[in-house]
Structure formats: structure tokens, C-alpha cells
């Protein structure tokens, strides 16, 4: 992990509802990765890759319960993993999301 990076380098909209000072790069890894893959921009993606590495990102996203369909397809392709291996795919809700976009 890179120790010279700070959370303040990420897009401010990612943590609009969280006090950024309460986040720690190590203990908040899951939250940070989840927000970046869901709502981040390319610079945010590059930040998490430089801090956590692709292996830790892969390990984390496989366990996330809520990933949109487009992001799931991107991650499955990027990591060469079938969608069925993702928790969000196997535990998909039976009702469609209200805000399907």
C-alpha cells in the first residue's frame, strides 16, 4: 500500500455524507473502494489502484452486495472473473430497483 496518499485527493462528492477526517485508508478500505467503483471518476480509480492494488480491489469487490449492472460487467471483464462469482450477482434482489438507469 502507498502511504503517501491521502483521502483528500479523492473527489469530494464521494463522501458527501461522511466526515472525511473519520476515514482511515486501511480501516475504511471497503467503503472507499465501494464509493469509487460506484461513483468515482478515472482519477479516483487510479488512486485506489495505487493505494490498494488490483488484487485487494478484486478481493473487496467480490464481496460487495450492491454493484450496478454496468460496473459489474466492467469489473468482471477487468478481472476476468465470471459475474456469478460476485456476491452482488448471486444475491440479486428479486424486485427490480426503482431507479433503474
Backbone torsions as a table, in degrees:
resi	resn	phi	psi	omega
1	UNK	NA	144.8	177.4
2	UNK	-85.0	127.5	-176.9
3	UNK	-99.3	-1.8	-179.0
4	UNK	-97.6	10.4	178.3
5	UNK	-99.6	149.8	176.1
6	UNK	-126.3	154.5	-179.4
7	UNK	-64.3	-25.8	179.5
8	UNK	-62.9	-15.5	178.3
9	UNK	-76.7	-16.4	179.1
10	UNK	-80.0	160.0	179.3
11	UNK	-59.2	132.6	-177.4
12	UNK	-62.7	-27.6	-178.2
13	UNK	-67.8	-17.5	-178.6
14	UNK	-66.6	-30.8	-174.4
15	UNK	-124.3	41.3	-178.7
16	UNK	-61.9	-26.1	-176.0
17	UNK	-105.3	4.6	-176.6
18	UNK	-125.8	141.0	173.0
19	UNK	-72.3	111.8	-176.2
20	UNK	-58.8	-31.4	179.9
21	UNK	-66.5	-20.6	179.2
22	UNK	-84.3	-10.6	-179.5
23	UNK	-85.4	140.3	175.6
24	UNK	-119.9	136.5	-176.2
25	UNK	-56.3	-37.7	-177.8
26	UNK	-83.5	-51.5	-174.2
27	UNK	-77.4	-19.0	179.7
28	UNK	-104.1	19.4	-175.4
29	UNK	-53.9	-47.6	-177.1
30	UNK	-61.3	-45.5	179.8
31	UNK	-63.1	-44.7	-178.5
32	UNK	-63.2	-48.3	-179.5
33	UNK	-63.1	-42.9	-179.2
34	UNK	-61.8	-43.2	179.6
35	UNK	-67.2	-41.7	-178.1
36	UNK	-66.8	-44.0	-178.8
37	UNK	-70.3	-26.1	-179.2
38	UNK	-85.9	-35.1	-170.6
39	UNK	-137.6	2.9	-175.1
40	UNK	-82.4	170.6	175.1
41	UNK	-108.0	177.4	-175.7
42	UNK	-56.8	-40.1	178.5
43	UNK	-61.7	-36.6	177.7
44	UNK	-66.8	-41.4	177.1
45	UNK	-60.9	-47.0	179.2
46	UNK	-60.4	-35.1	179.0
47	UNK	-64.0	-48.6	-178.3
48	UNK	-67.7	-32.5	176.9
49	UNK	-65.9	-41.0	-179.1
50	UNK	-71.5	-29.4	-177.9
51	UNK	-86.0	-47.7	-172.8
52	UNK	-101.9	-26.5	-175.9
53	UNK	82.9	155.4	-175.7
54	UNK	-65.8	-31.9	-179.2
55	UNK	-65.4	-42.8	179.0
56	UNK	-70.5	-35.5	176.4
57	UNK	-63.3	-46.4	179.5
58	UNK	-58.6	-47.4	179.6
59	UNK	-59.3	-40.1	-178.8
60	UNK	-71.6	-47.8	-175.5
61	UNK	-67.0	-25.7	177.4
62	UNK	-64.4	-23.6	-176.7
63	UNK	-100.3	-7.5	-177.9
64	UNK	-68.5	141.9	-176.0
65	UNK	-91.8	-15.1	-174.8
66	UNK	-138.8	97.4	175.6
67	UNK	-128.3	130.9	-179.9
68	UNK	-66.8	162.1	-173.3
69	UNK	-60.5	-40.5	-178.9
70	UNK	-67.1	-45.9	179.6
71	UNK	-64.9	-39.4	177.2
72	UNK	-59.8	-44.9	178.3
73	UNK	-62.4	-42.4	178.2
74	UNK	-60.7	-49.1	-177.6
75	UNK	-65.9	-40.2	178.3
76	UNK	-61.8	-41.1	178.4
77	UNK	-70.1	-44.7	-178.2
78	UNK	-60.1	-44.5	-176.4
79	UNK	-95.3	2.1	-179.0
80	UNK	53.5	50.3	-179.8
81	UNK	-123.9	134.1	176.2
82	UNK	-62.1	145.0	179.8
83	UNK	-56.5	-30.8	-177.7
84	UNK	-62.9	-18.2	-179.3
85	UNK	-82.6	-9.7	-179.7
86	UNK	-87.7	136.6	178.3
87	UNK	-59.6	-37.3	-178.3
88	UNK	-65.9	-24.7	179.9
89	UNK	-82.8	-40.9	-177.1
90	UNK	-77.7	-22.6	-179.4
91	UNK	-111.3	34.2	-178.0
92	UNK	-64.5	142.0	-179.6
93	UNK	-70.6	146.6	-179.3
94	UNK	-74.1	-27.6	177.6
95	UNK	-93.1	141.9	177.5
96	UNK	-67.2	151.3	174.8
97	UNK	-65.4	145.3	179.4
98	UNK	-65.9	-40.2	-177.0
99	UNK	-100.9	63.0	178.1
100	UNK	-76.9	121.4	-179.0
101	UNK	-128.3	NA	NA
